[in-house]
Amino acid sequence: MEKSLLELLQRAALEFQGRELLILDIGIFPWHSSIELSLLFSDDQCARDDIAAWPHYDYSKFNEGGWCSAQPVAKQLACEWEKTSDIVGILKREAQVVNLPSIQEVLSSFKLAEEFRVQVLNSDDSHSPNYYS
């Protein structure tokens, strides 16, 4: 996951240079063998809690083949899900990847909002805690 996330975040940092990043959402859907990376910027005009309405929802374009390096990771998570159905364990472990020094370094290349946050939520739980926190 680290390598895949690094690749996509580096691309996004260049593409959105100068825009203030408010939320980085990492959507993990092992039951669909899918991972989505979505970005919300401070100047985006939409509801913060409606990720699918963000202008840069699924920036990764995973399901359209836009994030090829994450395909093996998604398949591995799907296999784990089939064996254990432990979504909390999967989300917690994947959220830890964002704390790796390499990922933190790329995040620091963005212009981050004062209230910037990373979120890794359980999409099947409307009251999900943030597993990144």
PyMOL commands that set and color helices and strands:
alter all, ss='L'
color gray80, all
select helices_A, chain A and resi 2-15+30-32+51-53+62-64+68-84+87-97+101-107
alter helices_A, ss='H'
color red, helices_A
select strands_A, chain A and resi 20-29+34-41+111-119
alter strands_A, ss='S'
color yellow, strands_A
deselect
rebuild
show_as cartoon
